[in-house]
C-alpha cells in the first residue's frame, strides 16, 4: 500500500458556480510535479467495499514543496466532502501518482486545451 500523507487545509472557498478551490499544506515534502495527482481519502463509507472509505483522485492545480491547490467540480459525495473542508481540517492522501508533464528542450510553441475542472493541472504545467 502507498504511503499516506497528511495535509492541513489552509483555505477552502467557492471558485465559481459548481467549483471549489482548496489550498492545503502537507506535513512534509511529497515530491509532486506538474501533471501528477493525489488520491484523497474521505471519511465517507464506501458502499462497494465495507470497512473502507471513498477515495478520489484530484489533479494538483498548483504545487509547491509542501503546499498544493486543488480545483474541484462539486458533482458527487466526495467532491462535496472536499468542498466542505475547513481551515485546520486534516486531508489524508496518497501520491503523487501519474506521469509528470515535461517538454524536451527546443520544443516550439505548445497549446493547452481543457474544459471544466480538467483545467486544474494546466496552470502548474504552464508554470513548469
N, C-alpha and C positions, 0 to 999 in steps of 0.2 A: 504494500500500500504506500502511496506517495505521502511525503511529509506534509502535515497540516500546519500551515502558517496562521498566525492570528494578526489581524489588523484592528485598529480602533477607528471608528467613524469620526471624522473631523467635521464634516458638514453633509447635509442631505437636503436638497431643495428641488422644486419643480424646475424643469428646463423647457417648458412649452407644453401645450396640450398633449397628454398621454406620455410624456417623457419626464425622466428624473435624472439628476446628477448627484452622484455620491463621491465624496473625497474621503480617502482613508489613509492611515499611516500604519504600515506593517511594523511589527516589533523588532524586525531585523531585516537586512537586505535579502531579497529573494531572487534576484537575478533576472527579472523580466526585461524583455526587449520589445521594441515596436513590432506589432503583428502577432504577439502572443496573447494568451488569455488565461484566466484563472477559473477554477471550478469552485464556486462559493457554496458553502454548506448552510442551509436554512435550518430552522427548528420546526419545520412543517413535517409531520409524519408522511412517509412515502407509502401511499396505498398499495403499490405494487411490490414493496419489499418491507414486510412487517419488521419493526425494530430499527429501521433506518429512516433517515430524514431525506427530504428532497435536496438535490444538489443541482445547480445550474451554472452553465458557462457564460461568462461575460468577457468581452474583449476589453483590454485596458485602453481607455481613450487617451490617457496621459500617464507616463511612467517616469518615476524618479528612482533613486536608490531604494527608498522605502515607501515613498508616497505614491499613490495612484488615484486616478479618477475613472469612474465608470459612468457611462451614458446609457440609460436603460429605458426601453419602451415598456411601460407598465401595462401588461396584457394578461397576466396569469397570476396564480397564487405566489410563486417565487419572486416575480418581479415586483408585485405589490409588497411582499415581505421586505425586499431590499429597500424599496422606496420609503418604507415606514421606519427604517433605522434612524436613530437619533445620535447626535454627537455623544461620544463616550461609549456607545454600544460596541461589543466585540463582533468582528466579522471574520469567521474562520474560512480558509480557502486552501486549495492545493494548486500547485503550478509553480512556475509558468509552464503552460502547455503550448504546443504548436510550433511552427517554424517562424523564425523572426523574419522581418522584412529587410531585404538588403538589395542594393543596386551595385553592380560592378562599376569600378572606376571607368570614367569616359562614356557612360551611358548618356544619351541625349535626353531631350525633354520627356517627361513622364506625365501621364494624365491619370487621375484617380476618379473613380465613379462609385458612388454608394447611395443608398436611399434609406430613409427611416433610421433606425438605430444601427444599421450597418455602417453608418458614417463614423461610428465610435472610434475605431482604431486608425482612421485616416490621418487625424492630426498628429498622432505620435509617429506615424510613418513619414509624413512630410517633414516633421522636425528632424528625423534621423537622416 
